[in-house]
Amino acid sequence: MNKIIITRMDGQILTALISGQRAVSLNLEEEERSILGNIYIGKVKNIAKNINSAFIDLGGGQMAYYSLTENKTHLFAGALSRQPGDWQEKCEGSSLRPGHEIVVQVSKDAIKTKDPVVTSCISFTGQYCVLTAGRRHIGFSSKITDEHWKAQVRQALLTEKDKDFGIIVRTNASFVAVDELLRELRQLKQQYYRLLSEAAYRTCYTLLYEAPPSYIGSLRDTYRDFMEEIVTDDAGIFHRIQDYLNACQPHDLDKVRFYEDSLLPLKKLYSIDKAVEEALQKRVWLKSGGYLVIEPTEAMTVIDVNSGKYAGKKTLRETILKINLEAAREIAFQLRLRNLSGIILIDFIDMDLQEDKDELMALLSSCCKKDPVKTTVVDMTELGLVEVTRKKIRKPFREQMQKGDTKK
């Protein structure tokens, strides 16, 4: 059974996605929460022309990185208004200077020594779609492949779409009626225009929109056919979940359950402590006796595949292929469990035949496509190293744990 478990651990809130008997994703957040997804009126501190970027002061000493290459249109706070499209003529083509006040959204958390990343392409995310300002097309999740269905939905969305925002239809939309999708889009539009209206008269450093807690985001973002039960042992979290589901996902209200068995803690019942321990270990054993060594570094994550204790009766070629295929499945699993992102370099056991290499790459690609976070298997180099990229959104789980340890 697939469950979302939400509990407290060492003063932080832990969200674990459980599939069968195994945790497939772990996320920790502090009580004061991450600023990921928040929308601010920030002030341009300085512009670094050599890297075509600006640094934005969000207030309270928090600086953020703003790419001028990726952000062509800047949302100048004083130019925004409630009316669709009114701000475009005032904002498009205008150059950015120190002292300008602009509306930005945090698109990536601060990671290690790097500041958080902000963008002018603000977005509001629902369970079925995302409203995106600045990107004005209608797009669909790559996991939705029914072209006839997409054509019908596109026509329906055009009746609600304005010229200054785009719409991305999420995978979950394929499970609901079009009317339900349109209802959610109207709610996101209300949020969007309310924010534009407020930004025109609010002061610099104002937090215009606070993203929901990470555990609420997990309920919203989990594939609808995956989530069968939501369990928490914290009364405050339980009531917050009920309020959210009642307002945004009433069809999931019957899935939430408050756990209150004092003899068997929730973390023990679902072996959460063991999952956390395994997610922090450098070595991961495979059922075949082989093992992975996972080494996160400043620049990338390096994963080495070793034959270990495997002592099968197959030929050397069959043995190597078997271990590599098992390793590919486990690597895709570990990337999600540990929330590893950026550049990942995998050193599989060397194989001589191209057909074996093709089989390995096909399996790794197939497993990575199941990850809700965009993960791309790039290529195998001439040295036999496999390059993978995974989108950076939140901090790796190890860093989340280290932050919690520092506070204790």
Secondary structure, DSSP 8 states (H G I E B T S, - for coil): -EEEEEEEETTEEEEEEEETTEEEEEEEE-TT---TT-EEEEEEEEEEGGGTEEEEE-STT-EEEEETTT--S--BGGG--SSTTHHHHHHTT----TT-EEEEEEEE--BTTB--EEESS-EEE-SSEEEEES--SEEE-TT---HHHHHHHHHHHHTT--TTEEEEE-GGGGGS-HHHHHHHHHHHHHHHHHHHHHHTTS-TT-EEE----HHHHHHHHS-TTT--EEEES-HHHHHHHHHHHHHH-GGGGGGEEE---TTS-HHHHTTHHHHHHHHH-SEEE-TTS-EEEEEE-SS-EEEEEE-TT---SS-HHHHHHHHHHHHHHHHHHHHHHHT--EEEEEE------HHHHHHHHHHHHHHHTT-SS-EEEEEE-TTSEEEEEE---S--HHHHHHHHHHH-
